[in-house]
Amino acid sequence: MTKTTLDSGWLAARSTEVHFSGAQLTTTHPPSAPTQPWMEAIVPGTVLATLVKNKVVPDPFYGLGNEAILDIADSGKEYYTFWFFTTFQCKLSGNQLCDLNFRGINYSADVYLNGHKMVLPKGMFRRHSLEVTNIIHSDSSNLLAVLVHPPDHPGSIPPQGGQGGDHEIGKDVATQYVQGWDWMTPIRDRNTGIWDEVSISITGPVKIIDPHLVSSFFDNYKRVYIHTTTELENRSSWTAECSLSIHATTELEGSIHLVEQLQTQNLSIPARSRVQYTFPELFFYKPNLWWPNGMGKQSLYNVIINIDVKGYGESDSWSHYFGLRKIESHIDDATGGRLFKVNGQPIFIRGGNWILSDGLLRLSKKRYETDIKFHADMNFNMIRCWGGGLAERPEFYHYCDYYGILVWQEFWITGDVDGRGVPISNLNGPLDHDLFLFCARDTVKLLRNHPSLALWVGGNEQTPPDDINAALKNDLKLHPYFDHAEEKGKPIGDVSPRLGDPSQYLDGTRIYVQGSLWDGFADGKGNFTDGPYEIQNPEDFFKDSFYKYGFNPEVGSVGMPVAATIRATMPSEGWQIPLFRKLSNGYVEEVPNPIWKYHKYIPYSKPDKVQDQILLYGDVEDLDDFCLKAQLVSYIQYRALLEGWTSHMWKKFTGVLIWKTQNPWTGLRGQFYDHLLDQTAGFYGCRCAAEPIHVQLNLASYFIEVVNTTSVELSNVALEVSVWDLEGTCPHNKVHENLTALPKTVTPIVEMNYPKSKNPKPVYFLLLKLYNMSDNKILSRNFYWLHLPGGDYKLLEPYRKKKIPLKITSEVFIQGSSYKLRMHVQNTSKKPDSKSLTLEHGSTGRQSNSSFVTDSLETVDSVTGKEHEVGWFKRIHKCFARKSNGLKVYEINGQDIGVAFFLHFSVHASNRDHKECEDTRILPVHYSDNYFSLVPGETMTIKISFEVSPGVSPQVTLHGWNYDGQSIHEVLCDVTGNLVN
């Protein structure tokens, strides 16, 4: 098959402003340029995305811009009914056939191609494939016009807002978040548009349709079979004699591929008919398995199906990356939570809830890769695709496959819109149940071959209507092999033929759960037992009383971005920090400015329960001060959340999903990175807490615990516990040796009793290091800032005046527009004698093939500036960098001794002429760690990677807590190798 994606060159215009019919637009009167009323269009995308691109309306995500955009409830549907137009070339020869494919339209469309009309029926989550062989002009340009109609029931937005507006959108099979939520502003066009891929495909007379791949395992995963069933359609007027082949390849190194297995079969397909064909199994012995993030490698095989037709040649081909893995789950007797296993190994779920990448559906492979890599960087292992959002796209799943993120995919039901909201509405769900089921089945076929897809769920905090639920249970029933997951060593006969081939099922390999609060999630009975969603006292996460049930599908908290993001996404009126209103009961209520309120800001206090966590650090001066202190709070808050849950692993909990990991717009709650793709400190708090081997402080009991989520026992390890005060001394340092931690367990080691010692300091730092005794290699490092019970962090405010000396050594690797840096940061203030431990962050997750560790470094003498070259490193470096002197040393002078606190890197475009408050950040950037602290004498290596646009010279900036506000000391390193003074 030859496939051409039509993703550029589109024009769009409001239907009421176009005075030609679809037939005329695609024959005699085509638009030729973006002149009134036509404009350049975003496809895939939405009407509103196109209007924003052309500045016809303000950016709805900037400030209060959304309030200036006419809502479809006020404008009427015609206002957002749009024509989309493009041209393309398509040369056909012989018996070739051509299909015009739409992977997603919202909500229906009239399609005109070269004067011929076709209709795309209703439904946001269905694919459309139109055979257009007899319409195509092989020898000239083809004219395509698509008139897209909005959802039938776009609804209105009540003055008070609410979850899903007036709920009318629930009558359609579409995204429900578009009417607004407590974390989202309404989307004015309700996502009307050609929102997913458009393509042209050319095949021969026989077409391959929706193959289904299933793997089964025997002899403790030594013997593996791939079962494959596909539909084949013969669109010719004669019987097709076919040769059908399937093979699987695996990448060995670079572009070298090994063909693992090959099967070839002959069959006849009658004219004008569609048949289902099941291949004999492909057999593998001791193959590479696919594992979730943190459990092993994400090995993928490229499965390729080809069909040749006698007298024609290759008629069609299909390929898909497929992971060999088995996912099981059951309700755990000990916890009542759903317990997942992958390849027989239990996995403690730590992940987050996901709505979608962008509220205007400006979806792209590049954005998806960043989104999913961010989740892997946080050491997460599951994403829940919430029912009010999308059935996510194959590109999303591709990167989840690649980075090892399990996916919980919900269908398009929410309690708020479908029968449990205020007001109660849509008790029977969408109006067209057959349409809902058609979309559901089509979605299953689209996504079922992805190893990351772990389970289907009927809806968010609600089950689908009874008839839909019953149909989904039947359609998605497990094949008996997967239904009896606990049985071992079954012979191949138990899979096929006696029980039927599992690939003949619609899915058959994954459980279907009727709703997010049922069957091992929350209380398992559908009661509203998820949450909470606001700031908490960090120690509460560790208490037995905090949450009753075994698996919490939603628990959320704060999500303030950095100050640069506020300035980039709001006018100056939005830079005002909240008012802190002291209440009679001693608590503080935050009053945000109107723009923050519109952007759904969630406060850092909870009157009657939680004191304002930002004010624990003292008074707030301005936006920069507020956002920096918010990052301190976020780091503590989310690290405590995950450490608290993990502390009860298997004894009380089987998993937790945080609400949410990100926002599809510039929201101010529940996020680990903002809409511009800059990470918050909470991102790195999660990364720390969710590492597979982890040392942590139980904030309720003050016992130090070692968490081992791997399948390997830890032995001959040691734990170093050191306390550092604000004067730079170490009043407590102790090493506990010869420790053991069993697989999949949490092991209490020792009580951290410094607060009970004589004259403990009111604010202090705690550094925990778990390391191998054999080579001193760090397994886990965890740094805390703590106050005594009932205290606060206000003493950290004067600590900002301390000047702690740092030495930063940079290595730079440049390949085209891609940059990879290694920043070695050392606190050079005097330290007491202690063990020398090797510390390099970024060792978890997928490994880079272009990382180099040198045994000697090229440095710049801090006095003379003379460069000392090392030949070996220089030879290696020349392969990657434009300059050979890519390693530099820069020193920040300081006379004080102490912890270099809360250091964080950022990357900027080098522009000496930038305007005040201009956002110079280069985004996204991947950091192996950030918002880190170093005790005296300690060194940490931070890996940084990013891409730049042509002509941009990047600079790396290091900020830290230990600088006064009058003279912000920054380390500016031009990553071409030049130091910036």
Steps between C-alpha positions, in 0.01 A plus 500: 500500500614850421373756749518878466402716795318822413619722785600821325375745243147518639278807487189568708204737490174550689223332302275806508773704332555258212259554212580190299381145541731210580475384141603844374788524750640175368449568132463854366551731798773366729670741741857558395646697787426608858299804398172605660304301607759223475786464745779253565362206694636263762427141400495293709345753733181686574316804371606697805863397456486638147337826614768543769779429251370776273440742791132523414431444869729549799693211649242338730774374729662842554362699791126552459514467123243221499238743629532703179416200280139435406367175645314265269200519733471872420612498138310198378658198335533664158761737639736207557398302193807526276628400161846344481668482160819351360647350185712193447659285232425130467619297202333160458605226263360164396259349752598731786228624730496823701341574839447837662532452877389718792611371840285749689236762422300697753216460453388421145598619155411530134796408282542621143773361278527623143130591502375175656324508838542247782375513858692428820242395760488626859738399774829646619672167566458307179716457194377565148640341186357597162598319180557776245675308221254609235507862615875552515675698226825312448640753256406826676435657836217365715275752676367407844251703705357390833207674668526419871196526727523552880354254751122475496468604865776751581307626803551822692716614788311590820617821669642299788693272262493145624617157398412465134289815475130417462596140404338516155825382339440163666221431252766466229796263470768763545740650754316631805767727650425758227215652703743581779595339829640609834845483339411612145346796325230427237618436144289737290471285186467171698800365305326516162737408219709245319673412822699194397704372210384524138671275247490349155586130471563298184465121493448222254178300466525340848518715812617411853260627769569527875725203579490383861819381672496299825789335685474196727767369735610160632780337697557808715505731197761298313260397223296778345249494216360788297144439381380713210160546340421752231219595268570493129281674245508413132366804319547360152245323282700176485617240751838602637764230542709635784827431675485637852814533711576616853838554657642668807828689516692641791760774493845383603708815473441820311329412172582127513189282529467126562206308352384284789212309342333465160175332396355485147152374412299472178127571479223594257269792564174520302418811302346796684527329837658544842645202689666449837827312499694359797870424454677203652681617812842659485723327756779661703735338747633719779407825326557848635192597700339843528504646852348813654719792599720406795464122454718437196548581133222588259590245232291537185467277194392641166228265374448532125219348294518494119247374249590423140234437237573271207534700183532828691782481754499658843147623566530630856727502803459580866746535787484569872749505785388234745620414848496148639345535841215368712294731720286348773305653785275392782348647814755448774368332816737688730422853381177481301680685221555380148846348474670497162763256381714523191674184380415341833657776709281722723534870422420772751318764296622857533375727227264776407179608335505643150244707311678574172804690372325814385147634537495618139611154383826625355639150531836395360748216523760737640270625777390145581859384531577780744185433701566130536873533561418745778287229664781248463745755640280523810537121536126458447370171365135577416288771339123503535326651195202663672153436357417865434797534266622306199535145395868569453669478165738232368792745527429540872500124540814461290698707747339324796620175339847648453539645850312227688193684626194282561172659389156484658264604219148615582204538271302825476289497816534720809294505815466878486344499154339156494260475789689595817574869456329825598247519352437130440475446125553242226396210721512276197827638368535602134188506287635259240617183677579322175729785401676484837561127459616543141755760612608281791557196280684705242721646773584151626606396151712813465691455827497132600846409364684737732677322788460805722119477494418330831123521552172642372269688738138591429506851642618751755319471835209344314414190302356513149124444463405138565468395137830661400672356806369152427611525138849617598532220754410251229714658228801532729470168682829330566613195310507207747880493490512855635196455723682235703812702549627322810538162329851418384654287230195448282561298186449674170179300452335705774538808285416355161310330353284370786433844647531687175779728392516811725572725204148427375358696793436874479767523767491205738823581683412797723242539771201726462399681819163672492608822673790671674351446849412135454664158526822568686515877458404736786237320713422269208127570521467825308479739793687830473807380685783648295684824576579724689605776264661774706809579707579259783729490798789292360510262796132412453575300186682243716222451754276194494198727525573702187334271245298185564511309175759300309527693173422870471432601137507873578681699766611853423660813632663828395670583171652848485745551210814711512475878479622508139196300395263737678656794320487317167134403530344801673505879476649695789170499691552125537837544664345605829544240772205393718387696800556306822193556717547401865189331640375506858595135549865575423499353149562696183276528198659584166314741269641476144476769236218458243728357232637233735146419605397464136796268449371281784770579755498265796626657825785385721287514812191318619335691783413282800744231391820617329695817575618690196802303387659793317485724806694233692799653322417854611340800336479511122647799320396464136415256222850355477512442874153346503571263213835392640345421839217324319762275341638415845151406612425300185817296535417407859129448428532256213802315631309444824191387309685227314727406789197474727321268260814296437560464872183288510582297186312167493401532867235764437535620141555355154526831318419869466437738210558871557242752376649628265843490341442799268237738368378529140518877541668760721327383817635553851422174674589136493807489275866398494580700190319796354340543159823654367680178606704631791519268798403598853697389803222251571616318185832427668340421834310226317810388315680460830216321680415257219848369422504117497747481790443779745593613849248722678401656827156405629375843606247350742724253685840655417632157411731476202374245250654326202260436215589225254240471223731285285501121477860478628603483865726776624788377714827638629368854484555785742303805606667830586287740705633852542341809649622846402409823670479853364847577634656240271584248770402135510369424850399146407660251260462126520546210261295181530674215320425147374134571433264279301175589324285226353337542158166684481519611864532804725757445773518728809865555590537739791326791669631842409527630854673834448183694600515317835866581557627766736454850358392412145493787256151631408576469126746247361590296195498121481694305239436129450726292277453133425803346331675176415774419748705328230559806284331791684263549208192696597173308466278776636553850633233705672536851639250655744462839661313463826379696800426380850138405579280808512765715337555659162769574242537873560865466594565408137428861405821647653683191375456639148775753580761226535742476210585136446783440251431274204708350225320407177667292230312469174526248218314577178398268217336656194347313211308719257238685704522257793702579808606266778679641802653357812526754778721391791406721795711499818449675830857601574445630850705322768351175622563247775665174394252248362485214254561576136188394313440498129188697414363535151136579440310386196580128529137388503282451196611463137872541451655734246734350243701821477604543865874502564676489835858624497776405741654843470364841415595807302490795739549874507727630772292743708791743530688495169224376273752259341341193346634152573406253229457127533553329168267203554202714592574746223496225237165368624351844534581603146248244381216686667589865541581783267790594726760283666519701822151402614597444862521804725525572868334795668520591868260701712691660781369491854647509848224320687478133591172318465246336279459639148123494516235449233716538190323488168615528142316662210591546134454830314552647157804724506368845422663802654232727352195322640227713647429513872279207607542337159488123529838379374464141617566216260232237559467212542818394678562161657700504824617187680428695818426856604411697813781316677723584797862418578662464840858622545741306280227322307495472120205416277484448124191634325427394142319754284361447150301724267460618143529852366357680200734609221708802590444471876803490731402340831628587844465306823410692814532377857288657770503421870358595835829630636500837325354830604229671299710809421770321308385173351812298425454282193735254338464563128664240283479538124454137406719537194775499759544871575462639847280808523633757745 
